[in-house]
Amino acid sequence: MKRKLHILKKVTPTHTKDWYIKWVSSVILIIGMLLTSNNIFPLNLILHIIGIGGWLVVSMMWNDRALIVINSIGLMIYINGLLQWAIGS
């Protein structure tokens, strides 16, 4: 019995504005996670804010409500953490 080989075709466009923003934001988020795991504070929060902000921009470009909601809430949570650190609570 012969099996057909299925070749996956890329459907996401590359080298567009949203493509660059999502990849740069993803790398920034990974660096932020690395800093969090090593307890480097508040630089980890700052990088997370930048990365989530980038993904929020992408989600608005894509008009994807689920991503807009999750990234908006995540952005508010990280900003709240940074403000709590700044005022010393």
Stockholm file with secondary structure:
# STOCKHOLM 1.0

chainA/1-89         MKRKLHILKKVTPTHTKDWYIKWVSSVILIIGMLLTSNNIFPLNLILHIIGIGGWLVVSMMWNDRALIVINSIGLMIYINGLLQWAIGS
#=GR chainA/1-89 SS CCCCCCCCCCCSCCSSHHHHHHHHHHHHHHHHHHHHHTTCTTHHHHHHHHHHHHHHHHHHHHTCHHHHHHHHHHHHHHHHHHHHHHHTC
#=GC SS_cons        CCCCCCCCCCCSCCSSHHHHHHHHHHHHHHHHHHHHHTTCTTHHHHHHHHHHHHHHHHHHHHTCHHHHHHHHHHHHHHHHHHHHHHHTC
//
